[in-house]
Amino acid sequence: MKITKLTTFIVPPRWVFLKIDTDEGIFGWGEPVVEGRAHTVAAAVDELADYLVGRDPLQIEDHWNVLYRGGFYRGGAIHMSALAGIDQALWDIKGRALGVPVHQLLGGRCRDRIRVYSWIGGDRPSDLAANARAVVASGFTAIKMNGTDELQFVDNTTKLDKVLANIAAVRDAVGPEIGIAVDFHGRVHRPMAKTLAKELDPLRLMFIEEPVLSEHREALREIANHCSTPIALGERLYSRWDFKAILADGCVDIVQPDLSHAGGITECRKIAAMAEAYDVALAPHCPLGPIALAACLQLDAVSYNAFIQEQSLGIHYNRDNDLLDYLVDRSVFDYSDGLVAIPNGPGLGIEIDEDYVAERAAIGHRWRNPVWRHADGSVAEW
């Protein structure tokens, strides 16, 4: 079997799908994307395709190494996201060729289902309590929300009071049994992060996410010393080498590699195993489409330290298309009692409606994240 073609589809709301074809008619799907840089990642896939066309798709580990190590310059969001989507599609091909789900090829699943959480609110938190109640009423047992608007390095206490009031209102609305994760989204700088983390402690959050940007990992120890809430981080790390220092520091409780950003199933499997060795939990980042989620669930199935999975059903970004729109069988992600089933079909376990993908790719997208500014006119972290 030989790879014959790699085709990317830029589809709403902000995703890129990749189809890899072979000369035996077996194909696979991946989801290589950096939100806001979709066309750039698609171009990177096209460049990497020069090596892959004509080769055996089943040699996944070797292809991964060549596509990573074969370039003098390597790593980073664009390269690793292009490689991630290719890797997902190659695993999909291998599973389809052998008639088994990817998790069977990785040693067999250690769970049938995994807990999921749902996003509430949007970029700027508002009307959160009502939204939280509705999500819980629909069956979710865990939710995640953006914690803050933009914050200066040192900001006023009124802003912090508002953050605390918003999150406290959500806790009051859903009660003590519901897991609440609060995403600082890298918007909070070190001086405010340690204060905010400490103030949030009484609300018994499931975790706080990205309390500071990943490049400020030296601040995590001080933040961890100010609170008992678990700290999650990792959506902006792209390889096992990025995660190595974070894990060695011992200040992160949950790692969140994104299987569409961090080298795909092959690399994130290794990141998950590294984290387990440090007694750190796994919660893959995935505010993306159905292929990315299917890949995450295959990894969750074989990772003992996986405890919850992000998913994008109903997320505020999905205005033009939602998670299930591109699937032939929308019931494959079987949501029930706050859990989702691990797909058991061959490959990634999902069937993509290629005709609909092509139809929506004709529309495409040029999604960009907003640019925020502080009151003084300086650019703020979004």
HUURNOR-V107696 format. One record per pair of residues at least 6 apart in sequence whose C-alpha atoms are under 7 Angstrom apart, sorted by sequence separation. I is the first residue (numbers start at 1). J is the second residue. D is the distance in Angstrom with one decimal. If there is no record, write none. Layout:
((I & J & D) (I & J & D))
This chain:
((10 & 16 & 4.5) (21 & 27 & 4.6) (68 & 74 & 6.3) (95 & 101 & 5.4) (103 & 109 & 5.8) (237 & 243 & 6.7) (259 & 265 & 6.2) (262 & 268 & 6.6) (275 & 281 & 6.8) (286 & 292 & 6.8) (300 & 306 & 5.6) (324 & 330 & 5.6) (334 & 340 & 5.3) (335 & 341 & 6.8) (343 & 349 & 5.0) (373 & 379 & 4.3) (374 & 380 & 5.8) (9 & 16 & 5.6) (10 & 17 & 6.5) (20 & 27 & 5.5) (21 & 28 & 6.9) (34 & 41 & 6.7) (95 & 102 & 5.4) (121 & 128 & 5.6) (286 & 293 & 6.4) (333 & 340 & 6.2) (334 & 341 & 5.3) (372 & 379 & 6.0) (373 & 380 & 4.8) (8 & 16 & 6.7) (9 & 17 & 5.1) (19 & 27 & 6.9) (20 & 28 & 5.3) (33 & 41 & 5.9) (120 & 128 & 6.6) (314 & 322 & 6.7) (333 & 341 & 6.2) (372 & 380 & 5.2) (8 & 17 & 5.6) (9 & 18 & 6.3) (19 & 28 & 5.7) (20 & 29 & 6.5) (32 & 41 & 6.8) (259 & 268 & 6.4) (313 & 322 & 6.4) (372 & 381 & 6.9) (8 & 18 & 4.4) (19 & 29 & 4.7) (92 & 102 & 7.0) (121 & 131 & 6.8) (272 & 282 & 6.4) (313 & 323 & 5.3) (333 & 343 & 7.0) (372 & 382 & 6.3) (7 & 18 & 5.6) (8 & 19 & 6.5) (18 & 29 & 5.5) (19 & 30 & 6.5) (91 & 102 & 6.5) (120 & 131 & 6.0) (257 & 268 & 6.6) (312 & 323 & 6.3) (332 & 343 & 6.4) (371 & 382 & 6.8) (6 & 18 & 6.9) (7 & 19 & 5.2) (18 & 30 & 5.0) (120 & 132 & 6.2) (284 & 296 & 6.6) (6 & 19 & 5.8) (7 & 20 & 6.5) (17 & 30 & 5.9) (18 & 31 & 5.8) (6 & 20 & 4.6) (17 & 31 & 4.6) (18 & 32 & 6.9) (5 & 20 & 5.8) (6 & 21 & 6.5) (16 & 31 & 5.7) (17 & 32 & 6.5) (148 & 163 & 5.9) (5 & 21 & 5.2) (16 & 32 & 5.8) (147 & 163 & 6.3) (4 & 21 & 5.6) (16 & 33 & 5.5) (3 & 21 & 5.9) (4 & 22 & 5.0) (15 & 33 & 6.2) (193 & 211 & 6.0) (293 & 311 & 6.7) (332 & 350 & 6.8) (3 & 22 & 4.3) (4 & 23 & 6.1) (48 & 67 & 6.8) (193 & 212 & 6.9) (233 & 252 & 6.9) (2 & 22 & 5.4) (3 & 23 & 6.5) (232 & 252 & 6.0) (237 & 257 & 6.8) (1 & 22 & 6.6) (2 & 23 & 5.7) (14 & 35 & 6.3) (125 & 146 & 6.3) (208 & 229 & 6.9) (231 & 252 & 5.3) (232 & 253 & 6.0) (233 & 254 & 6.6) (234 & 255 & 5.5) (235 & 256 & 5.5) (1 & 23 & 6.2) (16 & 38 & 6.4) (118 & 140 & 6.9) (125 & 147 & 6.9) (190 & 212 & 6.5) (207 & 229 & 5.8) (208 & 230 & 6.5) (209 & 231 & 6.1) (210 & 232 & 6.3) (214 & 236 & 6.9) (231 & 253 & 5.3) (232 & 254 & 4.5) (233 & 255 & 5.4) (234 & 256 & 4.5) (235 & 257 & 5.2) (329 & 351 & 6.9) (1 & 24 & 6.1) (15 & 38 & 7.0) (117 & 140 & 6.5) (120 & 143 & 6.7) (123 & 146 & 6.4) (125 & 148 & 6.9) (188 & 211 & 6.5) (189 & 212 & 5.9) (207 & 230 & 4.7) (208 & 231 & 5.2) (209 & 232 & 4.6) (210 & 233 & 5.1) (230 & 253 & 5.5) (231 & 254 & 6.3) (232 & 255 & 5.7) (233 & 256 & 5.7) (234 & 257 & 5.2) (235 & 258 & 5.6) (238 & 261 & 6.1) (239 & 262 & 5.4) (282 & 305 & 5.5) (283 & 306 & 5.8) (287 & 310 & 6.6) (328 & 351 & 5.6) (117 & 141 & 7.0) (118 & 142 & 6.6) (119 & 143 & 5.7) (120 & 144 & 6.2) (121 & 145 & 6.3) (181 & 205 & 5.9) (185 & 209 & 6.9) (186 & 210 & 5.5) (188 & 212 & 5.9) (205 & 229 & 6.4) (206 & 230 & 6.9) (207 & 231 & 5.6) (208 & 232 & 6.0) (209 & 233 & 5.7) (232 & 256 & 6.8) (238 & 262 & 4.0) (239 & 263 & 6.7) (281 & 305 & 4.9) (282 & 306 & 4.3) (283 & 307 & 6.2) (286 & 310 & 5.3) (287 & 311 & 5.6) (288 & 312 & 6.0) (327 & 351 & 5.9) (328 & 352 & 5.7) (117 & 142 & 4.7) (118 & 143 & 4.8) (119 & 144 & 4.8) (120 & 145 & 5.4) (124 & 149 & 5.7) (180 & 205 & 5.2) (181 & 206 & 5.2) (182 & 207 & 6.6) (183 & 208 & 5.8) (184 & 209 & 5.8) (185 & 210 & 5.6) (186 & 211 & 6.2) (204 & 229 & 6.9) (207 & 232 & 6.4) (237 & 262 & 6.8) (238 & 263 & 6.8) (281 & 306 & 6.0) (282 & 307 & 6.3) (283 & 308 & 5.3) (284 & 309 & 5.9) (285 & 310 & 5.8) (286 & 311 & 5.6) (287 & 312 & 4.7) (327 & 352 & 4.8) (328 & 353 & 5.2) (116 & 142 & 6.9) (117 & 143 & 4.9) (118 & 144 & 6.1) (119 & 145 & 5.8) (179 & 205 & 6.7) (180 & 206 & 5.2) (181 & 207 & 4.9) (182 & 208 & 4.9) (183 & 209 & 4.5) (184 & 210 & 5.5) (186 & 212 & 5.0) (197 & 223 & 7.0) (201 & 227 & 6.1) (254 & 280 & 5.5) (255 & 281 & 6.3) (256 & 282 & 6.2) (258 & 284 & 5.7) (281 & 307 & 6.8) (283 & 309 & 5.5) (284 & 310 & 6.6) (326 & 352 & 5.8) (327 & 353 & 5.5) (117 & 144 & 6.7) (179 & 206 & 5.2) (181 & 208 & 5.8) (182 & 209 & 6.1) (183 & 210 & 6.4) (184 & 211 & 5.2) (186 & 213 & 4.7) (201 & 228 & 6.5) (224 & 251 & 6.3) (240 & 267 & 7.0) (253 & 280 & 5.1) (254 & 281 & 4.5) (255 & 282 & 5.2) (256 & 283 & 5.1) (257 & 284 & 5.2) (258 & 285 & 4.6) (326 & 353 & 5.5) (198 & 226 & 5.3) (201 & 229 & 6.1) (239 & 267 & 6.7) (247 & 275 & 6.8) (253 & 281 & 6.2) (254 & 282 & 5.6) (255 & 283 & 6.2) (256 & 284 & 4.5) (257 & 285 & 5.8) (258 & 286 & 6.1) (190 & 219 & 6.5) (194 & 223 & 4.7) (197 & 226 & 6.8) (198 & 227 & 4.9) (217 & 246 & 6.9) (254 & 283 & 6.6) (256 & 285 & 5.2) (276 & 305 & 6.0) (60 & 90 & 6.5) (193 & 223 & 6.9) (197 & 227 & 5.9) (221 & 251 & 5.5) (240 & 270 & 6.9) (265 & 295 & 6.7) (269 & 299 & 6.6) (326 & 356 & 6.6) (220 & 251 & 6.0) (240 & 271 & 5.3) (247 & 278 & 6.8) (272 & 303 & 6.7) (326 & 357 & 6.5) (58 & 90 & 6.9) (194 & 226 & 6.1) (260 & 292 & 6.1) (57 & 90 & 6.0) (259 & 292 & 6.6) (290 & 323 & 5.6) (8 & 42 & 6.3) (265 & 299 & 6.8) (289 & 323 & 5.4) (290 & 324 & 6.7) (44 & 79 & 6.7) (147 & 182 & 5.4) (168 & 203 & 6.8) (58 & 94 & 5.8) (142 & 178 & 5.4) (143 & 179 & 6.2) (144 & 180 & 5.7) (145 & 181 & 6.5) (146 & 182 & 5.8) (147 & 183 & 5.5) (148 & 184 & 6.5) (151 & 187 & 6.3) (153 & 189 & 5.3) (164 & 200 & 6.9) (259 & 295 & 7.0) (41 & 78 & 5.5) (45 & 82 & 5.2) (141 & 178 & 5.2) (142 & 179 & 4.3) (143 & 180 & 5.2) (144 & 181 & 4.5) (145 & 182 & 5.2) (146 & 183 & 4.8) (147 & 184 & 5.5) (150 & 187 & 5.8) (151 & 188 & 5.9) (154 & 191 & 6.2) (259 & 296 & 6.4) (44 & 82 & 6.0) (132 & 170 & 6.5) (141 & 179 & 6.4) (142 & 180 & 5.9) (143 & 181 & 6.3) (144 & 182 & 5.8) (145 & 183 & 6.0) (146 & 184 & 6.3) (153 & 191 & 6.3) (154 & 192 & 6.2) (146 & 185 & 7.0) (153 & 192 & 6.7) (41 & 81 & 6.9) (129 & 169 & 5.9) (133 & 173 & 6.3) (41 & 82 & 5.6) (129 & 170 & 4.6) (133 & 174 & 6.0) (301 & 342 & 6.7) (128 & 170 & 6.3) (132 & 174 & 6.8) (6 & 49 & 6.5) (34 & 77 & 6.9) (34 & 78 & 6.8) (129 & 173 & 5.6) (298 & 342 & 6.9) (297 & 342 & 5.8) (34 & 81 & 6.6) (5 & 53 & 6.3) (33 & 81 & 5.8) (3 & 52 & 6.7) (4 & 53 & 5.4) (32 & 81 & 5.2) (33 & 82 & 6.9) (3 & 53 & 5.0) (4 & 54 & 6.0) (32 & 82 & 5.0) (235 & 285 & 6.0) (298 & 348 & 6.9) (3 & 54 & 5.1) (2 & 54 & 5.2) (3 & 55 & 5.5) (32 & 84 & 6.0) (2 & 55 & 5.0) (3 & 56 & 6.3) (32 & 85 & 3.9) (295 & 348 & 6.1) (2 & 56 & 4.7) (3 & 57 & 6.0) (31 & 85 & 4.6) (294 & 348 & 5.7) (1 & 56 & 5.7) (2 & 57 & 6.4) (30 & 85 & 4.4) (294 & 349 & 6.9) (30 & 86 & 6.0) (30 & 88 & 4.8) (29 & 88 & 6.8) (30 & 89 & 4.4) (29 & 89 & 4.4) (28 & 89 & 4.5) (28 & 90 & 6.3) (29 & 92 & 6.4) (28 & 92 & 4.8) (28 & 93 & 4.6) (27 & 93 & 5.5) (18 & 85 & 6.7) (26 & 93 & 6.4) (20 & 89 & 6.4) (19 & 89 & 6.9) (26 & 97 & 6.8) (80 & 238 & 6.3) (77 & 238 & 6.5) (76 & 238 & 6.2) (75 & 238 & 7.0) (84 & 259 & 6.4) (85 & 260 & 6.0) (84 & 260 & 5.2) (88 & 264 & 5.7) (84 & 261 & 6.0) (87 & 264 & 5.4) (88 & 265 & 6.1) (84 & 262 & 6.3) (87 & 265 & 6.6) (81 & 260 & 5.4) (84 & 263 & 4.0) (85 & 264 & 6.3) (87 & 266 & 6.9) (81 & 261 & 4.0) (83 & 263 & 5.5) (84 & 264 & 3.7) (80 & 261 & 5.7) (81 & 262 & 6.3) (83 & 264 & 6.9) (80 & 262 & 5.6) (81 & 263 & 6.2) (80 & 263 & 5.0) (77 & 261 & 6.3) (111 & 301 & 5.5) (110 & 301 & 5.8) (109 & 301 & 4.6) (110 & 302 & 5.5) (115 & 307 & 6.8) (116 & 308 & 5.3) (117 & 309 & 6.6) (109 & 302 & 4.7) (114 & 307 & 6.9) (115 & 308 & 4.8) (116 & 309 & 4.7) (117 & 310 & 5.6) (118 & 311 & 6.7) (108 & 302 & 6.3) (110 & 304 & 6.8) (114 & 308 & 6.1) (115 & 309 & 6.2) (116 & 310 & 5.8) (117 & 311 & 6.9) (122 & 316 & 5.8) (187 & 381 & 5.0) (103 & 298 & 5.2) (114 & 309 & 6.9) (116 & 311 & 6.9) (186 & 381 & 6.8) (187 & 382 & 6.0) (102 & 298 & 6.2) (103 & 299 & 6.9) (106 & 302 & 6.9) (119 & 315 & 5.9) (139 & 336 & 6.8) (140 & 337 & 6.5) (141 & 338 & 5.1) (103 & 301 & 6.3) (139 & 337 & 5.4) (140 & 338 & 4.1) (103 & 302 & 6.3) (139 & 338 & 5.4) (88 & 295 & 6.6) (116 & 338 & 6.0) (115 & 338 & 5.8) (116 & 339 & 5.5) (115 & 339 & 4.2) (116 & 340 & 6.6) (114 & 339 & 5.2) (115 & 340 & 6.4) (113 & 339 & 6.1) (114 & 340 & 5.6) (33 & 260 & 6.4) (113 & 340 & 5.4) (114 & 341 & 6.7) (32 & 260 & 5.5) (113 & 341 & 4.3) (31 & 260 & 6.1) (112 & 341 & 6.1) (113 & 342 & 5.4) (112 & 342 & 5.8) (150 & 380 & 6.2) (150 & 381 & 6.5) (150 & 382 & 6.9) (101 & 344 & 5.6) (101 & 345 & 5.5) (100 & 345 & 6.8) (101 & 346 & 4.3) (102 & 347 & 5.1) (100 & 346 & 4.4) (101 & 347 & 4.5) (102 & 348 & 6.0) (99 & 346 & 5.1) (100 & 347 & 6.2) (101 & 348 & 6.1) (101 & 349 & 6.1) (96 & 346 & 4.9) (95 & 346 & 5.2) (96 & 347 & 4.9) (95 & 347 & 3.7) (94 & 347 & 6.6) (93 & 347 & 6.3) (92 & 347 & 4.0) (91 & 347 & 6.5) (92 & 348 & 5.2) (31 & 291 & 5.8) (30 & 291 & 6.0) (31 & 292 & 5.7) (15 & 288 & 6.9) (15 & 289 & 6.7) (13 & 317 & 7.0) (13 & 318 & 5.6) (13 & 319 & 6.5) (13 & 320 & 5.4) (12 & 320 & 6.1) (13 & 321 & 5.6) (12 & 321 & 6.0) (36 & 367 & 5.3) (36 & 368 & 4.5) (36 & 369 & 6.3) (11 & 357 & 7.0) (12 & 360 & 6.8) (11 & 360 & 5.6) (11 & 361 & 4.7) (10 & 361 & 5.3) (14 & 365 & 6.3) (9 & 361 & 5.5) (12 & 364 & 5.8) (13 & 365 & 6.7) (11 & 364 & 4.7) (12 & 365 & 5.6) (14 & 367 & 5.7) (10 & 364 & 5.2) (11 & 365 & 6.3) (10 & 365 & 6.7))
